[in-house]
Amino acid sequence: MTTQVDIVVVGAGAAGIAAAVSSARAGCKTLLLDQRPAAGGTGGFSGLTTLCGLHDDAGKFLNDGFTREFAELLTERRSPTRLESSQRPQRTGSEIGAPLRMGRVWVLQYRPDSFRELATLLIADTPRLQVRWNSPLADVIVVNHRIVHLNDISVGAVIDCSGAAEVARAVGAECLATDETTQAPAIVFPLVNVTREMKTAAEVAQVLLPLARAGFPPLNLQPSLDVNIFTAKFTGSAEQVGPLLEFLRTRVTGFENCSTPVTEFIPARRAGRMIIGQYVLSGEDVLAGRKFPDAVARCAWPIEQWGADGVARFKYLPAGTHYEIPARSLRAAKVENLFMAGKTISADVDAIASARVMGCCLATGAAAGNLAAACVESALTR
């Protein structure tokens, strides 16, 4: 039996959560699909503990609406059902969390389990929003440049938040793609029982230098909210994780008892495929801090490229500058009712290296949800 909904959101990471909640709040019957058994995506399941892209270079919050709401609730770690959205207090950027400065950027630290719990609570608290877990994408049907069916669902609009442009691939929509020269994969996992002080770049370098001399691929270590736990981003293979941990335990002071609860090490690309939309955001737009009349999101994160050598290369915006993302970059060029958010927005390989971070994914997700809702409403009033 065919199900009929207004909007289907594919992917339940940061962008998908924002898109689904926003479209449902706009009055649309919304269905959230994900091949995982629960919501969270990269923010909840990858091992990351820093939410990037929320702030400008002064630590001030860039996007209001759902993005601000999510950051507040993630920081407070309380149920959104306790307080209606209209009653939740609005805070200034400096009051949300206490962002951590890392070099020239600001991040919000969080716990992955809190991210997953908040996603689950927001979904459950939103009327007109249903979910289907463990549901891979299949049977996407396009008629007259519009998606009319997806799986067994009759749809009014679709938002691709899959991170890999799964909907676009299914319908043959044009895409751009990153590769190992621009967004090489990394294995992310928590490293526990670390007793060594690593509060400065020099202290971290004293740990990483012996690894480099021993021939290991680059490792990045970031602090977490929990004592003696760091987030490790390793650019080597899964087979090298064991020898890496053994080297740390036997050769580096403060790591004698380090370990990880992770048992399966899967490299994850930071970005993948981007759907070509009505406007392709460019690296030049990012670095110029370009503004648009149809802007729906803001970001100030640098262009962050990761090569196959495991080395990060940054291009920063001018001081005090942010760029905007236009609504046209969230609308597919040739499929009238296909929208995109997060890592699948219409952007070249340089622009997506900035816009792919979770803070921006939340903002583009919320915007795509509202744009898709307006599209459905417009179709109903024709």
Secondary structure as the mmCIF struct_conf table of DSSP 4:
data_model
#
loop_
_struct_conf.conf_type_id
_struct_conf.id
_struct_conf.beg_label_comp_id
_struct_conf.beg_label_asym_id
_struct_conf.beg_label_seq_id
_struct_conf.end_label_comp_id
_struct_conf.end_label_asym_id
_struct_conf.end_label_seq_id
STRN STRN1 THR A 3 GLN A 4
BEND BEND1 ASP A 6 ASP A 6
STRN STRN2 ILE A 7 VAL A 10
BEND BEND2 GLY A 13 GLY A 13
HELX_RH_AL_P HELX_RH_AL_P1 ALA A 14 ARG A 25
TURN_TY1_P TURN_TY1_P1 ALA A 26 GLY A 27
STRN STRN3 THR A 30 LEU A 33
BEND BEND3 GLN A 35 ALA A 39
HELX_RH_AL_P HELX_RH_AL_P2 GLY A 41 PHE A 45
BEND BEND4 SER A 46 SER A 46
STRN STRN4 THR A 50 CYS A 52
BEND BEND5 GLY A 53 LEU A 54
STRN STRN5 HIS A 55 HIS A 55
TURN_TY1_P TURN_TY1_P2 ASP A 57 ALA A 58
BEND BEND6 GLY A 59 GLY A 59
STRN STRN6 PHE A 61 PHE A 61
TURN_TY1_P TURN_TY1_P3 GLY A 65 GLY A 65
HELX_RH_AL_P HELX_RH_AL_P3 PHE A 66 GLU A 76
TURN_TY1_P TURN_TY1_P4 ARG A 77 ARG A 77
HELX_RH_3T_P HELX_RH_3T_P1 PRO A 80 ARG A 82
BEND BEND7 LEU A 83 LEU A 83
HELX_RH_3T_P HELX_RH_3T_P2 SER A 85 GLN A 87
BEND BEND8 ARG A 88 ARG A 88
HELX_LH_PP_P HELX_LH_PP_P1 PRO A 89 GLN A 90
HELX_RH_3T_P HELX_RH_3T_P3 GLY A 93 GLU A 95
BEND BEND9 ILE A 96 GLY A 97
HELX_LH_PP_P HELX_LH_PP_P2 PRO A 99 PRO A 99
STRN STRN7 LEU A 100 MET A 102
TURN_TY1_P TURN_TY1_P5 GLY A 103 ARG A 104
STRN STRN8 VAL A 105 GLN A 109
HELX_RH_AL_P HELX_RH_AL_P4 PRO A 112 ALA A 124
TURN_TY1_P TURN_TY1_P6 ASP A 125 ASP A 125
BEND BEND10 THR A 126 THR A 126
TURN_TY1_P TURN_TY1_P7 PRO A 127 ARG A 128
STRN STRN9 LEU A 129 ARG A 132
BEND BEND11 ASN A 134 ASN A 134
STRN STRN10 ILE A 141 VAL A 143
TURN_TY1_P TURN_TY1_P8 ASN A 144 HIS A 145
STRN STRN11 ARG A 146 LEU A 150
TURN_TY1_P TURN_TY1_P9 ASN A 151 ASP A 152
STRN STRN12 ILE A 153 SER A 154
BEND BEND12 GLY A 156 GLY A 156
STRN STRN13 ALA A 157 ASP A 160
BEND BEND13 SER A 162 ALA A 164
HELX_RH_AL_P HELX_RH_AL_P5 GLU A 166 VAL A 171
TURN_TY1_P TURN_TY1_P10 GLY A 172 GLY A 172
STRN STRN14 CYS A 175 ALA A 177
TURN_TY1_P TURN_TY1_P11 GLU A 180 THR A 182
STRN STRN15 GLN A 183 GLN A 183
STRN STRN16 ALA A 186 ALA A 186
STRN STRN17 ILE A 187 LEU A 191
STRN STRN18 VAL A 192 VAL A 192
BEND BEND14 ARG A 196 ARG A 196
BEND BEND15 THR A 200 THR A 200
HELX_RH_AL_P HELX_RH_AL_P6 ALA A 201 ARG A 213
TURN_TY1_P TURN_TY1_P12 ALA A 214 GLY A 215
HELX_LH_PP_P HELX_LH_PP_P3 PHE A 216 PRO A 218
STRN STRN19 LEU A 219 PRO A 223
BEND BEND16 LEU A 225 ASP A 226
TURN_TY1_P TURN_TY1_P13 VAL A 227 ASN A 228
STRN STRN20 PHE A 230 PHE A 234
BEND BEND17 GLY A 236 GLY A 236
HELX_RH_3T_P HELX_RH_3T_P4 ALA A 238 GLN A 240
HELX_RH_AL_P HELX_RH_AL_P7 VAL A 241 ARG A 251
BEND BEND18 VAL A 252 VAL A 252
TURN_TY1_P TURN_TY1_P14 THR A 253 GLY A 254
TURN_TY1_P TURN_TY1_P15 GLU A 256 ASN A 257
STRN STRN21 SER A 259 SER A 259
BEND BEND19 PRO A 261 PRO A 261
STRN STRN22 ALA A 268 ALA A 268
BEND BEND20 ARG A 270 ARG A 270
STRN STRN23 ARG A 273 ILE A 275
STRN STRN24 GLY A 277 GLY A 277
BEND BEND21 GLN A 278 TYR A 279
STRN STRN25 LEU A 281 LEU A 281
HELX_RH_AL_P HELX_RH_AL_P8 GLY A 283 ALA A 288
TURN_TY1_P TURN_TY1_P16 GLY A 289 GLY A 289
TURN_TY1_P TURN_TY1_P17 PRO A 293 ASP A 294
STRN STRN26 ALA A 295 CYS A 299
STRN STRN27 ILE A 303 TRP A 306
TURN_TY1_P TURN_TY1_P18 ALA A 308 ASP A 309
BEND BEND22 GLY A 310 GLY A 310
STRN STRN28 ALA A 312 LYS A 315
HELX_LH_PP_P HELX_LH_PP_P4 TYR A 316 PRO A 318
TURN_TY1_P TURN_TY1_P19 ALA A 319 GLY A 320
STRN STRN29 TYR A 323 PRO A 326
HELX_RH_3T_P HELX_RH_3T_P5 ALA A 327 LEU A 330
STRN STRN30 ARG A 331 ALA A 332
BEND BEND23 ALA A 333 LYS A 334
TURN_TY1_P TURN_TY1_P20 GLU A 336 ASN A 337
STRN STRN31 LEU A 338 MET A 340
HELX_RH_3T_P HELX_RH_3T_P6 GLY A 342 THR A 344
BEND BEND24 ILE A 345 SER A 346
STRN STRN32 ALA A 347 ALA A 347
HELX_RH_AL_P HELX_RH_AL_P9 VAL A 349 ALA A 355
TURN_TY1_P TURN_TY1_P21 ARG A 356 ARG A 356
BEND BEND25 VAL A 357 VAL A 357
HELX_RH_AL_P HELX_RH_AL_P10 MET A 358 LEU A 380
TURN_TY1_P TURN_TY1_P22 THR A 381 THR A 381
#
